[in-house]
Amino acid sequence: MRSTDGLREVSRRAGVSVTTASHALDGVGRVGAETRQRVLAVAAEVGYRANPNARGLRGARTGLLGPTHRTAVEGGITDIEYFVKIVNAVTWTAMAHDYSLVLVPPSLDGRPFDSLPLDGTILIDPLTDDPLLGRLSGMGVPVVTTGRDLSRKDAFPWVDNELSTCASRRPRPSRRHRRPPQGC
């Protein structure tokens, strides 16, 4: 079933316009609670799933997150099991929120990020006073780090590797970027 055909079918069965069905599914616009619930129920019944490419065009987002491993810059990944566990967790969390991953190669200057239209990035094991954090922030790309650099005063959200919890302070995304999914 094509997304547009599916949306038309959802709107027909729910007895609403295509625009109302779209707004109800996206949680935007002026749609009453009862109508929203009816549209969501019909969408679940017919197995409707929005086309991620169309959603990205409309929302000015790419649906891409770019994890990178910073310690690989200093001589390689020393704990491949740790890296694989993080990438697997990030992948499952991203997929649950309709995001895809682009594994970004490590570099000291962060140039790979210049050509990637990312909605956010996960910096695995940031370097001490990591210049990439400032660069990505300046580009308006939301960043989450595993571990944190105690020398930085920035309010980047981070995952505590020891306690497996997230820091509560999170930066506001720019208008271009929406907040990437956070797994904790």
N, C-alpha and C positions, 0 to 999 in steps of 0.2 A: 504494500500500500504506500503510495507516495504521500509525503507530508501534507501537501496542499489538498489532495483528495481526502486524506484522513481528517484534516481540520474541517473541511466542508461537511464530511459525514458526522463529525462530532457536533458541529453547529446545527445541522439538520435534525439529528436525533434529540438534541437538547432544546430545540425550538428557539434558538437565538441566532443572531447574525454571526458571520465569520469573525468580525472584529470583536464582538462580545466574547465569543468562544476563545479567541486568541488572548484577550485581556484577562479572562478568567484563568486560563492556563498559566499565564505569565505572572499572575498576581498583581497586575497593574490596572489602572483605569477605574472608572466608577461602575463596579459590578457588585450587585447585592450578594450577601452571604449565601442566600438560598440558591441563587442562580449560579454562583461560583461552584457550590457543592454539586449541583446538578451536572454542570459541564465537566467537572473533575470525575464524577462517577461514570458518565458516558465515555469519557476519554479512557478511563481504566477498562471499561467494558469492551471497547473496540480495540484496545491495545495501541492507542495513539501515542506516538513519540515524536516530538518536534525535530525537524531537520537541524542538526547543529550548524551547518553552513549558513542556512537562512537566519537562524537565531544570531549568529555571529555578525552577519552583515547589518542586521537591524540594530543590534546592541553595540556596535562598534567595538567588538572584542573578537579575539581569534580563537579562544578556547584552548590556548596553549600555555603550559607551564614549563619552565626550563630549569630543572635541577642541575647543579654543578658541584663538583667535589673540589674544594680549595686545596686540601693537603696534597692532592695529586700534582699541584704546581711545584711543590717542594721535593718531589722525588717519588711520587707514585702512591697509590692506595695501599696502605699497609695492612688493612683489615678488610679483605674482600667480603667476608661474611657480613660484617657490619654494614658495608656499602650496599650489598644486595638486599638486606633486610629493610634498609631505609628506602631504597628505590622501589621495592615491592609495596611497602606501606604507602608511599606517595602515589604510586600508580593506582592502587585500588581506591584510595581516597579521591584522587582526581577523576577517575572514571565514574565514581558514584555521583559526582557533581558535573558531569558532562564536559570534563576537561581532558586533554591529551597531553602527553609529555614529549618534550624534545630534550634529550640529554645534551647539555651544552659542554663542549670540551673545556677543560681548565686552561686559564691563561692569566698571567699577572696583570695585564692591562685591561682585560674585560672586553676586548674588541668583538668576540663572537656575539655579544649581546647587542651590538650596534645594528646588526642585520636581521635580528630575529624579532618578529612582532609578538612579543610575549605579554600575557596578561599578568604574569607574576613569575617569581623564581624562588627556588629553595636552595639556599647556600648551605651545603653540607660541610661542617667543620670550617667555619671562616677563619682566615688568618688573623693574627694579632694586628689590630688597627687596620683592618682589611679595606683597601681603597675601593674595592668593588661595591661595597655597601653604599658609599657616598655616590659613586657613579650611577648605580641603578636608581637610587633615590632621586638623583638629579634628572634622570630620564623619566621619572614618574612611574617606575615599575615597582609594584609591591614586592617586598622581600620577607621571607621567613627563614631563619637560620636554625641549624641544629647546634646547640651550644651557643654561647655568646662571648663576645669580647668585652671583658670588664673594663678595658681602657676607653671604650666608646661611651659617649653620653647620649647617643641616638636612642630613639624609642622603637627599634626594630623588634617585631615579635620574634620569639625564639622558643625552641623546644629544649627543655632541660633533659639532657641525656641521662642523667642520674635518676631523676624522679619521673621521667616520661610525662611531664606536664608542660603546658604552654604558658608563656608569660602573658599577663593580662593586658599590657599596653600594646596597642596596635596602631600603626599609622593610618591616616585616612587616605584612601585611594584617590588618585586624580580623577578628573572627569572622564578621561580616556580609558582608564583601567578600572575594572571592578575588582573587588577583593577576591583573591583566589580562595579556593576552599581550604579550610583549616581542619586538620585531622584530629584535633583534640579540643 
